Amino acid sequence: SVDGRTDRGIFMELISLHAPDYPDAEKAFHLLKEAYLVALPETTVSNPGVTLPGVPQLIDALLNTHAGIGLATGNIQRGAELKLTPHGLWDAFAAGGFGDDTDNRADLVAAGLANLVLCCCPKLAPLYR
């Protein structure tokens, strides 16, 4: 199952299963990511997903506190943007941790926190790097 996994982890597994002899797994990841991003807009039109009840109101309430809001998702950053923009949610997030960089969800949450601190409270950034 791909539930709960990062896009990078899923893509790297696909590469290891279907192209184990490819000489550069990192290059293969980037090629697969670019192909995915070409196909994703059409997919989001036919399957746009839903915004859970109360989420827009919660985000608005948090924005009114002037708090920086971060996003931690296993989606690659551009994929997250393509999925969240039609729902009016993408621009609410000041920074985040994304599935481009790691196949470990805990690492992307830590990266998201560090990026949010760097964006919103740069004086505290040395504590999160």
VMD Tcl script that builds the backbone (N, CA, C; Angstrom):
set m [mol new atoms 387]
animate dup $m
set s [atomselect $m all]
$s set {name element resname resid chain x y z} {
  {N N SER 1 A 0.837 -1.179 0.000}
  {CA C SER 1 A 0.000 0.000 0.000}
  {C C SER 1 A 0.886 1.249 0.000}
  {N N VAL 2 A 0.410 2.293 -0.641}
  {CA C VAL 2 A 1.156 3.545 -0.674}
  {C C VAL 2 A 0.676 4.520 0.387}
  {N N ASP 3 A -0.386 4.183 1.103}
  {CA C ASP 3 A -0.905 5.058 2.141}
  {C C ASP 3 A 0.163 5.321 3.195}
  {N N GLY 4 A 0.325 6.596 3.553}
  {CA C GLY 4 A 1.264 6.962 4.596}
  {C C GLY 4 A 2.710 7.038 4.147}
  {N N ARG 5 A 2.969 6.817 2.875}
  {CA C ARG 5 A 4.346 6.857 2.373}
  {C C ARG 5 A 4.592 8.148 1.621}
  {N N THR 6 A 5.844 8.523 1.495}
  {CA C THR 6 A 6.175 9.728 0.740}
  {C C THR 6 A 6.265 9.400 -0.748}
  {N N ASP 7 A 6.039 10.420 -1.570}
  {CA C ASP 7 A 6.175 10.224 -3.011}
  {C C ASP 7 A 7.575 9.730 -3.359}
  {N N ARG 8 A 8.586 10.313 -2.706}
  {CA C ARG 8 A 9.953 9.879 -2.988}
  {C C ARG 8 A 10.132 8.394 -2.667}
  {N N GLY 9 A 9.621 7.954 -1.534}
  {CA C GLY 9 A 9.735 6.544 -1.171}
  {C C GLY 9 A 9.036 5.639 -2.164}
  {N N ILE 10 A 7.855 6.059 -2.609}
  {CA C ILE 10 A 7.101 5.277 -3.595}
  {C C ILE 10 A 7.856 5.224 -4.918}
  {N N PHE 11 A 8.338 6.387 -5.380}
  {CA C PHE 11 A 9.053 6.436 -6.655}
  {C C PHE 11 A 10.339 5.618 -6.605}
  {N N MET 12 A 11.073 5.722 -5.498}
  {CA C MET 12 A 12.322 4.962 -5.389}
  {C C MET 12 A 12.056 3.459 -5.358}
  {N N GLU 13 A 10.959 3.048 -4.730}
  {CA C GLU 13 A 10.615 1.626 -4.751}
  {C C GLU 13 A 10.261 1.170 -6.160}
  {N N LEU 14 A 9.510 1.992 -6.884}
  {CA C LEU 14 A 9.186 1.655 -8.275}
  {C C LEU 14 A 10.450 1.493 -9.111}
  {N N ILE 15 A 11.396 2.383 -8.899}
  {CA C ILE 15 A 12.658 2.307 -9.638}
  {C C ILE 15 A 13.407 1.025 -9.290}
  {N N SER 16 A 13.472 0.699 -8.000}
  {CA C SER 16 A 14.212 -0.508 -7.606}
  {C C SER 16 A 13.531 -1.784 -8.095}
  {N N LEU 17 A 12.204 -1.761 -8.182}
  {CA C LEU 17 A 11.475 -2.946 -8.651}
  {C C LEU 17 A 11.479 -3.093 -10.172}
  {N N HIS 18 A 11.378 -1.957 -10.881}
  {CA C HIS 18 A 11.165 -2.031 -12.325}
  {C C HIS 18 A 12.356 -1.571 -13.157}
  {N N ALA 19 A 13.343 -0.962 -12.521}
  {CA C ALA 19 A 14.546 -0.550 -13.237}
  {C C ALA 19 A 15.761 -0.709 -12.326}
  {N N PRO 20 A 15.952 -1.911 -11.765}
  {CA C PRO 20 A 17.034 -2.089 -10.786}
  {C C PRO 20 A 18.428 -1.883 -11.374}
  {N N ASP 21 A 18.565 -2.004 -12.692}
  {CA C ASP 21 A 19.869 -1.855 -13.323}
  {C C ASP 21 A 20.120 -0.447 -13.844}
  {N N TYR 22 A 19.155 0.448 -13.627}
  {CA C TYR 22 A 19.345 1.831 -14.085}
  {C C TYR 22 A 20.553 2.395 -13.342}
  {N N PRO 23 A 21.500 3.008 -14.053}
  {CA C PRO 23 A 22.764 3.380 -13.418}
  {C C PRO 23 A 22.699 4.529 -12.402}
  {N N ASP 24 A 21.652 5.341 -12.447}
  {CA C ASP 24 A 21.588 6.494 -11.562}
  {C C ASP 24 A 20.174 6.627 -11.001}
  {N N ALA 25 A 19.946 6.062 -9.810}
  {CA C ALA 25 A 18.602 6.062 -9.216}
  {C C ALA 25 A 18.106 7.476 -8.957}
  {N N GLU 26 A 19.001 8.389 -8.603}
  {CA C GLU 26 A 18.586 9.777 -8.336}
  {C C GLU 26 A 18.087 10.447 -9.612}
  {N N LYS 27 A 18.784 10.211 -10.707}
  {CA C LYS 27 A 18.333 10.761 -11.995}
  {C C LYS 27 A 16.989 10.130 -12.381}
  {N N ALA 28 A 16.852 8.843 -12.161}
  {CA C ALA 28 A 15.592 8.168 -12.463}
  {C C ALA 28 A 14.455 8.752 -11.624}
  {N N PHE 29 A 14.741 9.055 -10.350}
  {CA C PHE 29 A 13.735 9.692 -9.503}
  {C C PHE 29 A 13.273 11.008 -10.107}
  {N N HIS 30 A 14.217 11.834 -10.530}
  {CA C HIS 30 A 13.850 13.143 -11.084}
  {C C HIS 30 A 13.073 12.997 -12.390}
  {N N LEU 31 A 13.426 12.027 -13.221}
  {CA C LEU 31 A 12.680 11.783 -14.459}
  {C C LEU 31 A 11.257 11.327 -14.152}
  {N N LEU 32 A 11.117 10.424 -13.206}
  {CA C LEU 32 A 9.796 9.936 -12.815}
  {C C LEU 32 A 8.967 11.056 -12.194}
  {N N LYS 33 A 9.598 11.883 -11.371}
  {CA C LYS 33 A 8.908 13.011 -10.748}
  {C C LYS 33 A 8.392 13.979 -11.812}
  {N N GLU 34 A 9.204 14.283 -12.807}
  {CA C GLU 34 A 8.772 15.200 -13.869}
  {C C GLU 34 A 7.607 14.612 -14.660}
  {N N ALA 35 A 7.651 13.326 -14.952}
  {CA C ALA 35 A 6.533 12.677 -15.671}
  {C C ALA 35 A 5.259 12.727 -14.828}
  {N N TYR 36 A 5.394 12.496 -13.544}
  {CA C TYR 36 A 4.260 12.562 -12.620}
  {C C TYR 36 A 3.640 13.958 -12.623}
  {N N LEU 37 A 4.490 14.979 -12.586}
  {CA C LEU 37 A 3.990 16.352 -12.541}
  {C C LEU 37 A 3.328 16.769 -13.849}
  {N N VAL 38 A 3.722 16.159 -14.942}
  {CA C VAL 38 A 3.040 16.411 -16.221}
  {C C VAL 38 A 1.639 15.800 -16.199}
  {N N ALA 39 A 1.506 14.613 -15.632}
  {CA C ALA 39 A 0.215 13.913 -15.611}
  {C C ALA 39 A -0.721 14.395 -14.509}
  {N N LEU 40 A -0.172 14.952 -13.438}
  {CA C LEU 40 A -0.983 15.275 -12.264}
  {C C LEU 40 A -2.105 16.288 -12.514}
  {N N PRO 41 A -1.893 17.371 -13.254}
  {CA C PRO 41 A -2.994 18.327 -13.431}
  {C C PRO 41 A -4.261 17.698 -14.016}
  {N N GLU 42 A -4.111 16.832 -14.992}
  {CA C GLU 42 A -5.280 16.157 -15.570}
  {C C GLU 42 A -5.952 15.253 -14.537}
  {N N THR 43 A -5.153 14.598 -13.740}
  {CA C THR 43 A -5.689 13.716 -12.707}
  {C C THR 43 A -6.468 14.503 -11.657}
  {N N THR 44 A -5.961 15.679 -11.287}
  {CA C THR 44 A -6.652 16.466 -10.269}
  {C C THR 44 A -7.955 17.052 -10.792}
  {N N VAL 45 A -8.077 17.198 -12.113}
  {CA C VAL 45 A -9.348 17.657 -12.690}
  {C C VAL 45 A -10.386 16.548 -12.592}
  {N N SER 46 A -9.998 15.335 -12.928}
  {CA C SER 46 A -10.950 14.219 -12.891}
  {C C SER 46 A -11.195 13.694 -11.482}
  {N N ASN 47 A -10.255 13.914 -10.572}
  {CA C ASN 47 A -10.393 13.464 -9.187}
  {C C ASN 47 A -9.862 14.564 -8.270}
  {N N PRO 48 A -10.655 15.623 -8.051}
  {CA C PRO 48 A -10.139 16.796 -7.343}
  {C C PRO 48 A -9.968 16.642 -5.837}
  {N N GLY 49 A -10.478 15.591 -5.267}
  {CA C GLY 49 A -10.416 15.448 -3.820}
  {C C GLY 49 A -11.428 16.363 -3.153}
  {N N VAL 50 A -11.452 16.337 -1.850}
  {CA C VAL 50 A -12.393 17.172 -1.099}
  {C C VAL 50 A -11.655 17.855 0.046}
  {N N THR 51 A -12.187 19.004 0.414}
  {CA C THR 51 A -11.690 19.699 1.591}
  {C C THR 51 A -12.562 19.277 2.763}
  {N N LEU 52 A -11.963 18.786 3.799}
  {CA C LEU 52 A -12.729 18.338 4.956}
  {C C LEU 52 A -13.481 19.503 5.591}
  {N N PRO 53 A -14.663 19.239 6.095}
  {CA C PRO 53 A -15.438 20.306 6.730}
  {C C PRO 53 A -14.651 20.957 7.871}
  {N N GLY 54 A -14.690 22.270 7.903}
  {CA C GLY 54 A -14.035 23.017 8.968}
  {C C GLY 54 A -12.598 23.405 8.689}
  {N N VAL 55 A -11.950 22.777 7.713}
  {CA C VAL 55 A -10.545 23.083 7.449}
  {C C VAL 55 A -10.360 24.530 6.988}
  {N N PRO 56 A -11.141 25.024 6.025}
  {CA C PRO 56 A -10.941 26.434 5.630}
  {C C PRO 56 A -11.140 27.402 6.804}
  {N N GLN 57 A -12.107 27.140 7.633}
  {CA C GLN 57 A -12.360 28.011 8.787}
  {C C GLN 57 A -11.208 27.937 9.783}
  {N N LEU 58 A -10.669 26.764 10.005}
  {CA C LEU 58 A -9.530 26.608 10.906}
  {C C LEU 58 A -8.318 27.372 10.375}
  {N N ILE 59 A -8.044 27.214 9.086}
  {CA C ILE 59 A -6.905 27.913 8.492}
  {C C ILE 59 A -7.111 29.429 8.589}
  {N N ASP 60 A -8.308 29.898 8.286}
  {CA C ASP 60 A -8.584 31.336 8.407}
  {C C ASP 60 A -8.368 31.820 9.839}
  {N N ALA 61 A -8.834 31.044 10.797}
  {CA C ALA 61 A -8.663 31.429 12.201}
  {C C ALA 61 A -7.181 31.492 12.571}
  {N N LEU 62 A -6.403 30.527 12.109}
  {CA C LEU 62 A -4.965 30.530 12.393}
  {C C LEU 62 A -4.271 31.698 11.705}
  {N N LEU 63 A -4.662 31.991 10.479}
  {CA C LEU 63 A -4.066 33.126 9.773}
  {C C LEU 63 A -4.365 34.437 10.477}
  {N N ASN 64 A -5.533 34.530 11.088}
  {CA C ASN 64 A -5.898 35.748 11.815}
  {C C ASN 64 A -5.086 35.942 13.090}
  {N N THR 65 A -4.396 34.916 13.551}
  {CA C THR 65 A -3.530 35.047 14.724}
  {C C THR 65 A -2.121 35.475 14.328}
  {N N HIS 66 A -1.882 35.566 13.035}
  {CA C HIS 66 A -0.569 35.904 12.482}
  {C C HIS 66 A 0.462 34.807 12.749}
  {N N ALA 67 A -0.015 33.629 13.053}
  {CA C ALA 67 A 0.884 32.481 13.225}
  {C C ALA 67 A 1.325 31.997 11.847}
  {N N GLY 68 A 2.539 31.531 11.757}
  {CA C GLY 68 A 2.987 30.894 10.526}
  {C C GLY 68 A 2.429 29.483 10.482}
  {N N ILE 69 A 1.855 29.124 9.370}
  {CA C ILE 69 A 1.272 27.788 9.226}
  {C C ILE 69 A 2.163 26.977 8.301}
  {N N GLY 70 A 2.537 25.800 8.751}
  {CA C GLY 70 A 3.371 24.915 7.953}
  {C C GLY 70 A 2.598 23.695 7.499}
  {N N LEU 71 A 3.109 23.071 6.469}
  {CA C LEU 71 A 2.510 21.865 5.903}
  {C C LEU 71 A 3.553 20.757 5.917}
  {N N ALA 72 A 3.174 19.603 6.387}
  {CA C ALA 72 A 4.026 18.417 6.297}
  {C C ALA 72 A 3.238 17.380 5.521}
  {N N THR 73 A 3.773 16.991 4.372}
  {CA C THR 73 A 3.074 16.043 3.513}
  {C C THR 73 A 4.074 15.168 2.783}
  {N N GLY 74 A 3.679 13.966 2.533}
  {CA C GLY 74 A 4.501 13.057 1.748}
  {C C GLY 74 A 4.495 13.376 0.268}
  {N N ASN 75 A 3.642 14.297 -0.163}
  {CA C ASN 75 A 3.604 14.716 -1.563}
  {C C ASN 75 A 4.857 15.522 -1.898}
  {N N ILE 76 A 5.325 15.406 -3.133}
  {CA C ILE 76 A 6.368 16.312 -3.563}
  {C C ILE 76 A 5.781 17.720 -3.550}
  {N N GLN 77 A 6.622 18.724 -3.371}
  {CA C GLN 77 A 6.124 20.078 -3.136}
  {C C GLN 77 A 5.218 20.570 -4.259}
  {N N ARG 78 A 5.640 20.426 -5.491}
  {CA C ARG 78 A 4.819 20.904 -6.616}
  {C C ARG 78 A 3.525 20.111 -6.705}
  {N N GLY 79 A 3.550 18.834 -6.382}
  {CA C GLY 79 A 2.331 18.026 -6.372}
  {C C GLY 79 A 1.353 18.510 -5.317}
  {N N ALA 80 A 1.872 18.836 -4.134}
  {CA C ALA 80 A 1.018 19.377 -3.073}
  {C C ALA 80 A 0.381 20.680 -3.526}
  {N N GLU 81 A 1.179 21.526 -4.169}
  {CA C GLU 81 A 0.657 22.802 -4.663}
  {C C GLU 81 A -0.467 22.573 -5.673}
  {N N LEU 82 A -0.257 21.659 -6.604}
  {CA C LEU 82 A -1.277 21.377 -7.620}
  {C C LEU 82 A -2.554 20.812 -7.002}
  {N N LYS 83 A -2.417 20.036 -5.949}
  {CA C LYS 83 A -3.590 19.448 -5.297}
  {C C LYS 83 A -4.336 20.433 -4.401}
  {N N LEU 84 A -3.611 21.322 -3.729}
  {CA C LEU 84 A -4.239 22.219 -2.752}
  {C C LEU 84 A -4.728 23.546 -3.335}
  {N N THR 85 A -4.110 24.000 -4.415}
  {CA C THR 85 A -4.486 25.295 -4.991}
  {C C THR 85 A -5.954 25.364 -5.402}
  {N N PRO 86 A -6.507 24.359 -6.067}
  {CA C PRO 86 A -7.920 24.461 -6.454}
  {C C PRO 86 A -8.884 24.601 -5.269}
  {N N HIS 87 A -8.436 24.205 -4.095}
  {CA C HIS 87 A -9.262 24.291 -2.889}
  {C C HIS 87 A -8.986 25.576 -2.106}
  {N N GLY 88 A -8.095 26.422 -2.643}
  {CA C GLY 88 A -7.775 27.678 -1.987}
  {C C GLY 88 A -6.940 27.522 -0.730}
  {N N LEU 89 A -6.219 26.422 -0.617}
  {CA C LEU 89 A -5.473 26.145 0.616}
  {C C LEU 89 A -3.976 26.392 0.508}
  {N N TRP 90 A -3.406 26.273 -0.674}
  {CA C TRP 90 A -1.954 26.303 -0.821}
  {C C TRP 90 A -1.324 27.573 -0.255}
  {N N ASP 91 A -1.882 28.723 -0.576}
  {CA C ASP 91 A -1.266 29.990 -0.179}
  {C C ASP 91 A -1.282 30.237 1.328}
  {N N ALA 92 A -2.023 29.439 2.081}
  {CA C ALA 92 A -2.072 29.612 3.533}
  {C C ALA 92 A -0.785 29.143 4.212}
  {N N PHE 93 A -0.015 28.303 3.550}
  {CA C PHE 93 A 1.153 27.691 4.183}
  {C C PHE 93 A 2.413 28.504 3.899}
  {N N ALA 94 A 3.076 28.937 4.958}
  {CA C ALA 94 A 4.296 29.741 4.832}
  {C C ALA 94 A 5.483 28.890 4.404}
  {N N ALA 95 A 5.495 27.639 4.787}
  {CA C ALA 95 A 6.618 26.745 4.489}
  {C C ALA 95 A 6.159 25.317 4.751}
  {N N GLY 96 A 7.071 24.373 4.506}
  {CA C GLY 96 A 6.685 22.996 4.771}
  {C C GLY 96 A 7.816 22.017 4.580}
  {N N GLY 97 A 7.471 20.773 4.876}
  {CA C GLY 97 A 8.338 19.632 4.615}
  {C C GLY 97 A 7.602 18.747 3.634}
  {N N PHE 98 A 8.300 18.306 2.597}
  {CA C PHE 98 A 7.643 17.627 1.490}
  {C C PHE 98 A 8.328 16.314 1.141}
  {N N GLY 99 A 7.609 15.494 0.423}
  {CA C GLY 99 A 8.086 14.174 0.059}
  {C C GLY 99 A 9.121 14.155 -1.049}
  {N N ASP 100 A 9.591 15.309 -1.510}
  {CA C ASP 100 A 10.677 15.347 -2.499}
  {C C ASP 100 A 11.980 14.857 -1.896}
  {N N ASP 101 A 12.155 15.176 -0.620}
  {CA C ASP 101 A 13.468 15.098 -0.020}
  {C C ASP 101 A 13.774 13.816 0.738}
  {N N THR 102 A 12.746 13.109 1.143}
  {CA C THR 102 A 12.997 11.949 2.004}
  {C C THR 102 A 11.896 10.908 1.828}
  {N N ASP 103 A 12.215 9.702 2.171}
  {CA C ASP 103 A 11.177 8.674 2.215}
  {C C ASP 103 A 10.749 8.396 3.656}
  {N N ASN 104 A 11.277 9.179 4.583}
  {CA C ASN 104 A 10.964 9.029 5.997}
  {C C ASN 104 A 10.070 10.192 6.444}
  {N N ARG 105 A 8.831 9.884 6.830}
  {CA C ARG 105 A 7.869 10.930 7.194}
  {C C ARG 105 A 8.345 11.763 8.391}
  {N N ALA 106 A 9.003 11.147 9.343}
  {CA C ALA 106 A 9.490 11.906 10.498}
  {C C ALA 106 A 10.511 12.948 10.060}
  {N N ASP 107 A 11.353 12.607 9.102}
  {CA C ASP 107 A 12.344 13.553 8.598}
  {C C ASP 107 A 11.679 14.727 7.892}
  {N N LEU 108 A 10.593 14.465 7.158}
  {CA C LEU 108 A 9.961 15.572 6.450}
  {C C LEU 108 A 9.226 16.494 7.413}
  {N N VAL 109 A 8.717 15.957 8.514}
  {CA C VAL 109 A 8.089 16.807 9.532}
  {C C VAL 109 A 9.150 17.702 10.178}
  {N N ALA 110 A 10.305 17.127 10.499}
  {CA C ALA 110 A 11.394 17.916 11.070}
  {C C ALA 110 A 11.861 18.984 10.085}
  {N N ALA 111 A 11.970 18.632 8.808}
  {CA C ALA 111 A 12.363 19.611 7.790}
  {C C ALA 111 A 11.305 20.707 7.665}
  {N N GLY 112 A 10.042 20.327 7.723}
  {CA C GLY 112 A 8.965 21.311 7.648}
  {C C GLY 112 A 9.016 22.291 8.797}
  {N N LEU 113 A 9.263 21.792 9.994}
  {CA C LEU 113 A 9.381 22.668 11.158}
  {C C LEU 113 A 10.576 23.614 11.003}
  {N N ALA 114 A 11.706 23.076 10.570}
  {CA C ALA 114 A 12.889 23.914 10.362}
  {C C ALA 114 A 12.621 24.977 9.304}
  {N N ASN 115 A 11.963 24.612 8.219}
  {CA C ASN 115 A 11.652 25.579 7.160}
  {C C ASN 115 A 10.672 26.639 7.645}
  {N N LEU 116 A 9.701 26.243 8.459}
  {CA C LEU 116 A 8.736 27.198 8.991}
  {C C LEU 116 A 9.416 28.186 9.937}
  {N N VAL 117 A 10.287 27.676 10.784}
  {CA C VAL 117 A 11.020 28.553 11.701}
  {C C VAL 117 A 11.901 29.511 10.903}
  {N N LEU 118 A 12.602 29.015 9.905}
  {CA C LEU 118 A 13.457 29.855 9.077}
  {C C LEU 118 A 12.640 30.950 8.398}
  {N N CYS 119 A 11.458 30.603 7.936}
  {CA C CYS 119 A 10.585 31.551 7.242}
  {C C CYS 119 A 9.963 32.571 8.195}
  {N N CYS 120 A 9.492 32.114 9.334}
  {CA C CYS 120 A 8.694 32.966 10.228}
  {C C CYS 120 A 9.460 33.529 11.419}
  {N N CYS 121 A 10.493 32.845 11.860}
  {CA C CYS 121 A 11.259 33.264 13.049}
  {C C CYS 121 A 12.744 33.007 12.799}
  {N N PRO 122 A 13.350 33.729 11.861}
  {CA C PRO 122 A 14.731 33.407 11.480}
  {C C PRO 122 A 15.741 33.442 12.622}
  {N N LYS 123 A 15.478 34.210 13.657}
  {CA C LYS 123 A 16.415 34.251 14.790}
  {C C LYS 123 A 16.480 32.920 15.516}
  {N N LEU 124 A 15.419 32.129 15.433}
  {CA C LEU 124 A 15.387 30.819 16.082}
  {C C LEU 124 A 15.916 29.699 15.182}
  {N N ALA 125 A 16.141 30.001 13.924}
  {CA C ALA 125 A 16.517 28.974 12.950}
  {C C ALA 125 A 17.720 28.124 13.376}
  {N N PRO 126 A 18.774 28.709 13.994}
  {CA C PRO 126 A 19.911 27.856 14.392}
  {C C PRO 126 A 19.519 26.715 15.336}
  {N N LEU 127 A 18.448 26.876 16.059}
  {CA C LEU 127 A 18.010 25.814 16.968}
  {C C LEU 127 A 17.381 24.625 16.236}
  {N N TYR 128 A 17.003 24.815 14.967}
  {CA C TYR 128 A 16.276 23.770 14.225}
  {C C TYR 128 A 17.077 23.209 13.057}
  {N N ARG 129 A 18.312 23.536 12.930}
  {CA C ARG 129 A 19.115 22.997 11.824}
  {C C ARG 129 A 20.052 21.945 12.306}
}
mol reanalyze $m
mol bondsrecalc $m
mol representation Tube
mol addrep $m
